[in-house]
Amino acid sequence: MKITKAKQSHIEAIISIDHVAAQDEKRRQDIYEWVPGGNTIVAIVDGAVVGYAVLEYTFFSQGFIAMLIVAEASRRKGVGTALISHIEDICKTEKLFTSTNESNKPMQALMQSMSYEPSGVVHNLDEGDPELFYFKKL
Ligand SMILES: CC(C)(COP(=O)(O)OP(=O)(O)OC[C@H]1O[C@@H](n2cnc3c(N)ncnc32)[C@H](O)[C@@H]1OP(=O)(O)O)[C@@H](O)C(=O)NCCC(=O)NCCS
């Protein structure tokens, strides 16, 4: 598996593995902005994009994993772990945050497996599905 900075030529592959992008124009627009912004990484296996992640610094100027998606067929093979590990290596702040819905048990399990600490809950973003924040001191 290779983890590398996403290029313009990866955009269509990123969209094709992102189940939300298939139906959501706003997500596709985000991807078109994230990639040239230089803050997107991709995981590549046998020449194919199998996952991507986005690191931003817009959350109180701290590193924040704004997006992490692994292609359905490539899950539970360490791709999510590899993407987050790479972000931990390149993150410019000492603190790294991310968040996920309370309903997202796979992401919570991944956070636990990578020793992230719970860092608070924000209600009222998604109706009836609070946002759980996580933190790691790098
Ligand atoms: C959450 C997600 C990124 C995890 O990626 P992944 O590549 O499958 O994760 P990994 O293979 O690195 O998993 C590492 C560990 O996390 C835990 N884990 C990950 N997915 C899990 C699941 N579905 N159930 C239970 N534990 C899970 C396990 O401890 C796993 O280790 P193991 O496979 O040796 O048991 C992936 O499920 C995904 O893309 N989901 C849809 C998008 C999403 O929810 N993104 C989160 C951002 S809000």
The ligand as an ORCA input file, in Angstrom:
! r2SCAN-3c Opt
* xyz 0 1
  C     -14.244      3.964      9.475
  C     -13.363      3.461      8.313
  C     -12.583      4.642      7.728
  C     -12.380      2.417      8.860
  O     -11.421      2.090      7.852
  P     -10.740      0.651      7.729
  O      -9.716      0.727      6.665
  O     -11.783     -0.396      7.603
  O     -10.047      0.524      9.169
  P      -8.841     -0.453      9.576
  O      -8.847     -1.684      8.717
  O      -7.581      0.328      9.619
  O      -9.290     -0.837     11.053
  C      -8.412     -0.778     12.163
  C      -9.131     -1.238     13.402
  O     -10.265     -0.384     13.687
  C     -11.344     -1.176     14.209
  N     -12.448     -1.241     13.236
  C     -12.490     -0.668     11.997
  N     -13.675     -0.935     11.402
  C     -14.385     -1.670     12.278
  C     -15.685     -2.259     12.231
  N     -16.479     -2.137     11.151
  N     -16.112     -2.953     13.304
  C     -15.339     -3.099     14.396
  N     -14.073     -2.585     14.497
  C     -13.616     -1.878     13.436
  C     -10.764     -2.567     14.421
  O     -10.147     -2.592     15.688
  C      -9.711     -2.620     13.313
  O      -8.704     -3.583     13.546
  P      -8.961     -5.132     13.102
  O      -9.502     -5.114     11.699
  O      -7.580     -5.730     13.203
  O      -9.944     -5.671     14.084
  C     -14.231      2.767      7.219
  O     -15.129      1.872      7.836
  C     -15.034      3.738      6.373
  O     -14.553      4.265      5.370
  N     -16.305      3.988      6.743
  C     -17.181      4.872      5.985
  C     -16.744      6.304      6.073
  C     -16.654      6.783      7.486
  O     -17.496      6.469      8.316
  N     -15.614      7.552      7.783
  C     -15.386      8.089      9.104
  C     -15.351      9.556      9.066
  S     -16.687     10.305      9.871
*
